[in-house]
């Protein structure tokens, strides 16, 4: 029956592909042992290009537009620098302003100009400790190892690596607390605006929480404020992962125990807006503790329906046939709830928590 229930926690032997999103130099070989947060690829890249028609922007002819360019090709300037303007005019509205730090790479005869972001060093890091089993210079690497992978409902902001810092319900972090700098902060409570603000003030590496309101998720750039609106890839301030998703749900007790026991250990957080791509990777030590811990049945959570969020242990090894609330004949599992009592739930509505 356990195999028929979807899992949000994978424990033990894991395999993770680390994709190469841009050309780069892979620094490891097949058979190498890697750690979480270890650099496996280095590259140099530009992350943005702006192309403008100076004739239209400045309302002048191509010859005049080229003469109005005041910064040489290839000269690196800061964001906000005036690149072209009408000469001898104070506060002229006809200006071309640098949209980011970079340099003009070309101005054509027709006065079409290209402004490229400054070349910067970029690196990719391993999110699973283990052994490299495959290396493809054009695609990336594959790592096999032991650990705990916790699938998340929603995320964003990319990847982060650092020690776990589990903050109990009601525990505060202040801007003067340097012990949280560079850490992945975990809270069992829904995210609140003030909590996020303080987390950013202590310069945390990432955030793991159970849920967030739609308004706060919109302000953080995790979901569009308006349906159909395209999100900026740079909106989210740090990687954020939500185990439950939108709403006010608390973190399941089993997940709380996992993060609590991982306090101080290095973890990797992957926050992606694509459903199913966000996860938290905990260490091999956590996998060992889970595999050695005593279990009383299969710990699950009801994911949908009127009992959504209820945690408990499955009683018995075989499902029983019954009817769901909609009247459909379906296999049911009996749960012994954490808070006491029992209930019957369709197996399709359950998620394994450990």
N, C-alpha and C positions, 0 to 999 in steps of 0.2 A: 504493500500500500504506500510505503514511503516514496517509492519511485514514481508514483502517480501524482505526487504533490510537488508543485513548483518550489524551487529553493531560492532563498535570498542570501544564504550563507554557504559558501563552499569551503571545506576544511580539509587539509591534507596536501596531496600532490596536486600542483597547479601548473598550468602551461599558459604563458602569455606572449603574444606577438607584440613586438615593439616596432611600429611602422615608421618608415622614413618619409616625412612629408615634404622634404626638400633635399637637393643634392648635398652630400656631406661626407666627411671622412669617418668611417667606422673604426673605433679604437680597440675593439676586442675581437677575439677569434673563437671558433668552435672549440668547446672544451674548457674555456675560461670560467672561473667562478666569479660571480658578481654579487654585489650587495645592493640593497635598496638605496636609491639616490646616487649610485655610481654613474659617472658620465660614460656613455657608450658611443656618442657621436658628437662631432664638432663641425661647425660650418660658419660661413659668413654670408649674410643676405641683406637685401633691402626689403622692407615690409610695406612699402607704399610708394606709389607714383602718382603725380598730379599732372594732367595735360590740360593746358588752357589755350584758348584762342585770344591772343593779346589784342588783335584788331577789334574784336567784339567787346572785350572787357574794357579797353581804354578808349574805344570809339575814335580810332585814328587809322591811318593807312599802315600797311606793313612796314614801310621804311621808317615812319615815325615811331611805330611801336618798338622796333629793334633799337632805335636810338634812346628810347625811354628806359630800357633795361639798365639798371645801375649796379648790378652784381655780375661779376664775370662767371663764365661757364666753369664749373668744377670747384667753385669756392663754397665751402661749407658755411652755412649761416644758421642761426637759431630760429625757432618758430616765432612768427610775428615780424620778422625783418622785412622791410620794404624792398621788393625785387625790381619793380618798375613803377615809375610815376611821371607825371607831367612836370618838366623842369620849371624852376623858378615860380612855383605856385605853392603857397602855404595852405596846408590842410586840404589838399586836393582830394576829391572823392574818387578820382581815376587813379587807382593804385593796384598793384599786384603784390599781395602779402604772402610770405612763406607760410604754408599751412602746417608745417612741422619742421624739425631740424633736418637739413639736407642740403642739396646743391642743385643748381640748374645744370642739366646734362645736355640740353640742346635747345637752340632757338632757330627754327627753320626760316627760309627766305620769305615764307608767307606769314611769319610771326606766330607760328604755333610753337609754344614753349613746353618743355618737359622738365618738371621738378621732381627729383628722386630723393626718397628718404635716405639718411646717412646709413652707410653699410655698418652693420653691427655683428658682433660675435654672438652666435647662438649655440646652444648645446642641448642634447637630449639625455635623459637619465633613466636608469632602470627602476621599475616599480615592483619588481619581484626579485628576491634573493634566490640564487640557485646557479645552475650550469647553463651556459650558452650551447644550444643544440643545433642552431642553424644561423648562418650569416649570409645575407644577400645584399650586395653593395647597392642595389637599386630599390630594394623593398624594405630592408630592416633586419631585425634579429628575432630569434625565438628563445625564450628562457624557460627552463623547467626547474621547479623548486617546490618547497613546502611552505605553506602559509595559510592565511584565512582571507578570503575575498568576500566582502559584504556588498551585495548589489544595492544600489540606491535608486529611488524613484525619480529624482530630479537633481540636476547639478548645473554647474557652469564655472567658467573662469580658468579652465585648464588643469594643470597638474601641480601638486605641491608635495614636498618631502620634509619630514621633521618629526620630532618626538611628540607623542600623544600627550595632551594635558586635559584630563577629564575634570570638568567643573561641575560639582554637584548642584542640584536644584537650589537656586537662590544664591549660589556663590558668585561673588563679583570679582572682576579683574580691573585693576586701575592702571592708568597711563604710566605710573612710576614703577610698575612691577616688571622688571626686566626678565624675570624667569619665564615669561610667556612669549618673549620675542623669538620669532622663528619657529614657534610650535604650531601644531595642529590642534586647535581648541575644539573640544567636544562638549556639547551640552545636551542633557536629556529632555530639555523643554523646548517648545516652539521658539523660533527666533523672534526677538523683539528689536526694534530700531535702536534703542539705547544699548543693548547688549552688543549688536554688530558694531556700533560706533566705538565702543570701548575696545572691542577686539581689534579694530583697525588702528586704534591709538597705540596699542602695545606692539604693533607691527607683527601680527601673527602670520604664519605661512599659509594657513587654510582653516576652514570652519566645517565642522560636521554637526548637523542638527537633525531632529526628526522632521520638522515641518516649518512652514512660514506662511503668513497671510498673503493673499493675492496682491494687495497693495504694496507690501514690502518687497515681494518678489519682483514686481514691476519696477520699483525704484532701484533695485539692485541690478536690473537688466537680465534677470533669469527667465522672465516671460514678457511678452510684449504688452504694453499698457493698452494698446488698441489691437483688436483682432486683425491679423494680416500684416501688422507692422513689422518691418525688418529690424532685427536687433543689431546693434554695433558689437563687434567681437571684443572691444576693449572696455565695455561698460562695467562688467563685474570686477570689483576691486581686488579680490583674492579668490582662489578656488573655494567654492562652497558646494557641499554635498548634503542632500536631504534624504534620509532613509525612508520617510513616509510620503513626502510630497507636499502639496499645497493643503493648508488647513491649520488645525490646532492640535493635531495628534502628538502625544508624547512618545518618546523612544521606548520600544519594547524592553522589558526587563532583561531578557537574554542579551540583547545588544548592549545595554548599559553595562552588564557584567563583563562583556568582552572588552569594551573600551576601558572600563575601570581597571581591569587586570592588566591592560596594556599601557597604563600610565608610565610615561618616561621612555617607552620603546619607540624606535623609528618606524614610521608608517608612510604609506603613499596614498595620496588622494587624487582621484581623477574626476573632475567635474565637467560634464558635457551636457549640452541642451538636447542632444539626441537621446530619445528614450532607450534605456538599456545599456548605455555606454558609461554611466557614472558608477564608480565603486570606490571602496576603501580597502587597501591591502594591509593586513596586519602580519606580524612576524611569525616565523616558524615556531617560536616559543609559545605563542598563543595557540597554534594548532596542536602542539603537544599537550597543553593544559586542557583543551577541549576534548581531545581524544582520550585522556586519562580520567576525565571527570565522570562521576556516576550519573546515569540518566534514569529517569523514571518515565519510560515511554518516549515518544517523539514529540519534541516541543514545536508547536505550530502557532500561527496567528491567522485569524479570519481576516481576509483582505477586502472583501466586498459584502454588501448586504447589511441588514439591520444590526448584525453583531460585529461589524467591521472593527478591527482593533483588539478584539478579545484574544487573549493568549491562554494557552493551555497545553496539556499533554494528551495525545491520542491514547485511548483505552482499547486494547485488543489489537490484533494483527490483521484482521480481515474486515473490509467495509461491509456495510449492510445496505440493501436496496431500500429506497424510500422515495418520497416525493418532496421536491423543493417547494418553496412558498408559491412558486408559479404553477405548481401542479405537475412538473416534469419528473418522470421517473429517473432517478440518478443515484449513484453510490454515495452513501453518507458515512461519516466517521463520527464517533462519539468522543467528545473532548471533556477532560476534567479541567475546569477553569482554574486559573491561578488564584483568583479571589474566592474560589469555592463554588460548588455546584457543578453541573454538567450541561452540555447542549449537544444536539446533533447538527452537523453542518455538512453541506455538499463538499466533497473532496476538491472539486474545482475551485472552491472559494478559499482554500487553505494555502499557506506558505510555510515551508519548513524554516525554522529560525536557527537550528543548529544541527 
